[in-house]
Amino acid sequence: MKNFSKIYLIFVFLVLYIPIFYLIFYSFNVGGNMNSFTGFTLQHYRDLFSDTRLIIIVLQTFFLAFLSATLSTIIGVFGALYIDSLNRKKQNTLLGLNNILMVSPDVMIGASFLILFTMIGFKLSFVSVLLSHIAFSIPIVVLMVLPSLKEMDNSLVEAAYDLGATPFQALTEVTLPYLTSSIIAGFFMAFTYSLDDFAVTFFITGNGFTTLSVEIYSRARQGISLEINALSTLVFLFSVILVIGYYFISKEKKDA
């Protein structure tokens, strides 16, 4: 059984990573397709960095992901604190509503936001995409932070009050430091969800703003370009750096 588990795990990783490494491999191909490797070149990376429109879209996408993750983390943390302060029945109700958003299809969420913004006459732009990304990221942060909040010993906060701390001081000096690892995890999850979202963004992006996933989809419909392979390679490497950074941050917090 143990050997079967190892084989299964290896199989899953191969299925997940072989397409990624296939894409990375052909980003260095002299030829303009992925049918055969005809030679090594960095031309596709040079073409990528000379494509001003694509570079701007990449920067827009990362700025959107960072801003939406930051705001949704702040809202999600205080949302988790509020849910934790309620009685069991109200907690279950709010968590149920929170979980519904987690399992709802992205197409339905995107269509709902499109209908809402159209009804109220809100222009589809960067702000509309930002608001929608914040909305679907908040439940993720709540689910990341709330379990740690449940595990927290309430006597720590009570001891802070006994020592004369105000509610704000207890929050900033006791509660939030205890939740640091969960907050960081929630931020990274929200950042990742925003960065690779396609379905919701596709519905509500305006003519003056687009994201990387929508742009790649639009270009892929016109034909395969190894410039997209080069871009995907850089994004993948950035994701690896984020994971490594999160690992060291979490390790440092645990050791402390």
N, C-alpha and C positions, 0 to 999 in steps of 0.2 A: 504493500500500500504506500509505503514511504517513497519507494522508487517511482511508482506511478505518479505520485504528486510532483516529484522533481521533473519527470518527463513532461507532464502536463504544463507545469510552469514554464519550462524551456520552450515548449511549443507555443504557448501564448505570447511570450516575449518575441519569438521569431516572427509570428504573424503580425505583431505590432510594429516591430522595428525594421524588418526587411524592406517594406515599401519606403520607409523614411531614408534608409541608407541607399536604396536604389535611386531615389530622387537626388540625394546628395552626390552620389557617384556621377550621374549624368549632368550635374551642374558644371562639371569640368570638361564636358565633351566638346570637341571641335565641331562636330556635326550639329545640325540644328534640330535633331530629334533624339528620341530615346530608343531607337531601334537597334543601334549598334554603336559601340564606343570606338571612335576613329582617331582619338588623340587627346592629349591633355592641353587645356587652355584656361586662362582666367578672363577671357573676353566677355563672357556672360556677366561676370561680376563688374567689369568696367562699364558694360552697357547699363547695368543696374544703377550704378552710381551716377551715370550721366543722364538718367531718366528723372528729370526734375519733378514731374508730376507724381511719379511713384514714390519718390523720397518724401515729398510733402504728405502724401496719403499715409505713409508709414509713421511719420512724426505725429500726424493727426490721430492715428489709431492708438499709438502708445500714450499720447496725452489724454485722450478720452478714457482709456483703460485706467490710467493712474488717477485721474480726477474722479471717475465714477467709483473706483475701488476705495479711495480715501473717504468720500462722502458716505458711501454705503456702509463702510466700516464704522464710522462715527455713529450713524443712525442705528445700525445693527447692534452695536454694543449697548447703547442706551435702551434699545428695544428689548434686548435680552435682560437687562437690569430690571426693566419694568415688568416683563413677564414673570421673572423670578420673584417679584414682590407680591404677586397675586395669589389667590387661593388655588387649590388644585383644579377645580372645575373650570375656572377662567383660563388657567394656564393651558389646559388640554384643548379648550376652544380655540385660543389664539395659535397654539402650535399646529392644530389641525388646519387652520386657514393658511398658516405659513407653509406647511408641507404641501398643500394643494398647489401653491405657486411653484414649488420645487418640481413637481411631477407633471405639471401642465405642459402640453406641447408648445415649443417655441413659436410654431406657426400661429397657434391660437393667441398667444400673448402678443405677437407682433400685429396680428389683425385687430386685436382689441385696442391696442394703442393707436393704430391708424384710424380706427373709427372714432375713438375719443378725441384725438387731436383735430380730426376733420370736423367733428360736431361743434367743438368750441372755437373753431377758426384759428387754431394754433399752427403757425407756419412750420413745416417740416425742415429741420436744420440741425446744426450741431446740438442745440439745446434739447430738441425733441429726442435725439438719440441718447444724450446724456441722461435725461430723466428716465427713459425706459431702462437703460443699463443699471442705473441706481435702483430702480424698482425691482428688477429680477435678481440683483446681487444682495439686497438686504436679507432675504430669507436664508441665503447661504451663510452670511456672517452670523446671524442669530443661531443657526444650528451648530456653528463652530464654537461660539462663545458660551452658550447656555450650559452645556455639560460641565465645563470647568467651573462655572458659577455655582452649579449644584454641588460640586465636590468641595467648594470652599467652606472652611470652618467659620461659621458666623461669629464664633467667640473672638476672632481676630478683629472684626469690626466693632464688636461690643467693647473689647479692651481699648480700642482707639478712642471710643466715646468716653470711657471711664477716665482716660488720661487727658480729657478736655478737648479732643478733636471735634471740629465742626463736621457736618455731613459732607461738605465739599472736601475737607482735608482727609476724611476717612475714605472717600472715593478715590482721590488722587494719590494718596500715600499708602493705601492698603489694598483696595479692591482692584484698581486698574493694574498696578504692578503684578498682582497675583495672576491676572488674566492676560498678561503680556504675550505669552506663547500662543494662546488661542486667538488673540486679536491679530497677531502677525499672520497666523495660518488663515484666518478669515480674509485678511487683506489680500494675500496671495491668491486665494481661491477666487475672490471677486475680480481681481486683476486678470486672472486667466480666463474666467468666463467672459468678461468683457472683451478681452483681446481676440478671442476666436469666435465670438458670436457672429452668426450670419443671418439666420432666419428672422429674428426680431429686427435687426438693423436694416435688412433688405426692405421691410415694409415701411419703415419710417424715416429713412434717409432722404434728404432733400437734394435738389439739383446742385446746390453749392457745397455739399459735404458728402463724403463717402468714406468707408473704412477699407482696410486691407482685404478682408474676406470678400466683401462685395466687389472690389476692384479685381481680385484674382478670378472670381466667378465670371465677371464680364469679359476679361481677357481670355479665359479658357474657352469661352464660347466661340472666339474668333480663331482658335488654333493653339497648339502647344508652343510655349516659348520657354526656352531654357533660362531666360532671365528670371522667370517665376521660380524655377528650381534654385537659382542662386539666392533669391530673396528668402525662400522657404528654408534654405540651409542656414542663413544668418539668423532667422527667427528661431529656428530650432536650437542653435548654439546659445542664443540669448536665454531661451527657456532653461537650458541646462545650467547656465550660470545662475539663474534665479533659484533653481532647486538646490544647487550647492550652497548658495548664500543663505537660503532658508534653513538648510541643515546646520550650518555653522552657528547661525543666530540661535536656533533652538537648542543646540548643544551647549552654547555659552550660558543660556538662561537656566538650563537644567543643572549645569555645574555650579552656577551661582547659588 
